[in-house]
Structures are given as C-alpha cells and as structure tokens.
Amino acid sequence: MLCRRRFATQELLRISRDGDGALRTGERGGRGVWICSGSHEVGLHAGIRQGLRGPVSDEEADVIDQARRAWIETTSERRGA
C-alpha cells in the first residue's frame, strides 16, 4: 500500500496486473497495489512499479493518473468536500 496508513478498501484505489499482463484499476486480483487519495504524485509511479514488480509504460502511467484523478473526485464528492 502506498499510503503507509490503514484505510477501509472503499477508501483505496486498486491498481493491478492480471495474468495476461493487462493493467486494471478498481478491480481485485492479480499482482497489485492499493493507493489512497493522499498518495503524492512524486514517487507514485515508482511505488506502483515496485508493487507490480515490473515496468509501467507511459500509456499505463497515463491510465493510472486518469483513474486516480477520477477516483479522487468521486471520493471527494461522496465525502461532501
């Protein structure tokens, strides 16, 4: 987990790689990491690469960034922020 704190799974975004090597966001299973909305951009991709135990392409990094931003907006709206 890249947050270094405990959270309920509803407060975390799952990034994983399935058996075919495809990157998945928001799904369980496969090799992956959990990130929280407070995860800093600096070092985030390095932490994801480490958690996935492999490279993350620029295209995959873009997908992760877009999913993370959308997820942060959604969780902020649910909290009423």
VOPAGU-2260 file (C-alpha; in pm, 1 decimal, decimal comma):
REM VOPAGU-2260
SITE   aa  ch    i         X         Y         Z
SITE  MET   A    0       0,0       0,0       0,0
SITE  LEU   A    1     142,6     335,2     -96,0
SITE  CYS   A    2     -32,1     533,2     179,8
SITE  ARG   A    3     154,0     390,9     477,1
SITE  ARG   A    4    -170,7     409,6     679,1
SITE  ARG   A    5    -470,6     182,9     725,7
SITE  PHE   A    6    -789,6     256,2     534,8
SITE  ALA   A    7   -1106,1      65,5     451,6
SITE  THR   A    8   -1090,0     -78,4      99,6
SITE  GLN   A    9   -1367,9     162,9      -4,7
SITE  GLU   A   10   -1122,5     447,2      58,1
SITE  LEU   A   11    -849,2     297,4    -161,6
SITE  LEU   A   12    -797,0     255,6    -534,1
SITE  ARG   A   13    -668,7     -80,4    -652,3
SITE  ILE   A   14    -417,3     -93,1    -938,4
SITE  SER   A   15    -334,4    -445,5   -1053,0
SITE  ARG   A   16    -199,8    -650,1   -1340,0
SITE  ASP   A   17    -389,5    -963,4   -1438,1
SITE  GLY   A   18    -241,7   -1293,5   -1554,8
SITE  ASP   A   19    -230,1   -1169,6   -1915,3
SITE  GLY   A   20     -30,7    -863,5   -1812,2
SITE  ALA   A   21    -316,8    -616,3   -1865,1
SITE  LEU   A   22    -333,9    -325,4   -1621,7
SITE  ARG   A   23    -657,9    -299,7   -1422,5
SITE  THR   A   24    -788,6     -23,4   -1199,1
SITE  GLY   A   25   -1053,2     -71,5    -935,0
SITE  GLU   A   26   -1050,8    -449,3    -955,8
SITE  ARG   A   27    -915,9    -709,7    -721,5
SITE  GLY   A   28    -698,1    -999,7    -816,0
SITE  GLY   A   29    -359,6   -1030,0    -972,0
SITE  ARG   A   30     -40,3    -859,6    -859,7
SITE  GLY   A   31    -123,2    -508,3    -743,4
SITE  VAL   A   32    -111,7    -213,5    -508,9
SITE  TRP   A   33    -364,9      -5,7    -318,0
SITE  ILE   A   34    -332,6     372,9    -327,9
SITE  CYS   A   35    -513,0     637,7    -125,7
SITE  SER   A   36    -622,7     984,5    -229,5
SITE  GLY   A   37    -336,9    1130,1     -25,1
SITE  SER   A   38     -68,6     945,5    -221,9
SITE  HIS   A   39     174,0    1204,5    -351,7
SITE  GLU   A   40     241,6    1221,8    -722,8
SITE  VAL   A   41     615,0    1222,8    -655,5
SITE  GLY   A   42     724,5     862,8    -631,8
SITE  LEU   A   43     377,2     726,2    -706,7
SITE  HIS   A   44     476,5     558,6   -1033,3
SITE  ALA   A   45     791,9     416,6    -877,9
SITE  GLY   A   46     582,3     272,0    -596,3
SITE  ILE   A   47     336,1     123,5    -843,8
SITE  ARG   A   48     620,5     -30,7   -1046,9
SITE  GLN   A   49     760,4    -179,8    -729,1
SITE  GLY   A   50     421,0    -312,7    -621,3
SITE  LEU   A   51     350,8    -462,4    -962,3
SITE  ARG   A   52     708,4    -594,1    -973,4
SITE  GLY   A   53     762,0    -477,0   -1325,5
SITE  PRO   A   54     769,5    -187,8   -1567,9
SITE  VAL   A   55     479,7      50,6   -1623,8
SITE  SER   A   56     465,5     204,6   -1971,6
SITE  ASP   A   57     396,0     573,9   -2028,2
SITE  GLU   A   58      50,0     483,7   -2161,5
SITE  GLU   A   59     -23,9     277,1   -1849,7
SITE  ALA   A   60     100,9     562,4   -1629,3
SITE  ASP   A   61    -144,8     794,3   -1806,7
SITE  VAL   A   62    -429,6     548,2   -1747,4
SITE  ILE   A   63    -332,6     525,3   -1379,7
SITE  ASP   A   64    -321,0     905,6   -1346,8
SITE  GLN   A   65    -662,3     947,2   -1512,0
SITE  ALA   A   66    -817,8     673,7   -1298,3
SITE  ARG   A   67    -665,2     822,0    -983,6
SITE  ARG   A   68    -792,8    1174,0   -1059,2
SITE  ALA   A   69   -1143,1    1046,0   -1138,7
SITE  TRP   A   70   -1141,8     832,9    -824,6
SITE  ILE   A   71   -1028,3    1128,1    -606,6
SITE  GLU   A   72   -1311,0    1343,5    -749,4
SITE  THR   A   73   -1565,1    1070,2    -680,4
SITE  THR   A   74   -1447,7    1010,7    -323,8
SITE  SER   A   75   -1440,3    1386,6    -254,9
SITE  GLU   A   76   -1798,2    1420,6    -377,6
SITE  ARG   A   77   -1911,4    1132,4    -155,2
SITE  ARG   A   78   -1747,8    1295,4     145,9
SITE  GLY   A   79   -1911,7    1627,4      61,5
SITE  ALA   A   80   -1583,0    1811,0      17,1
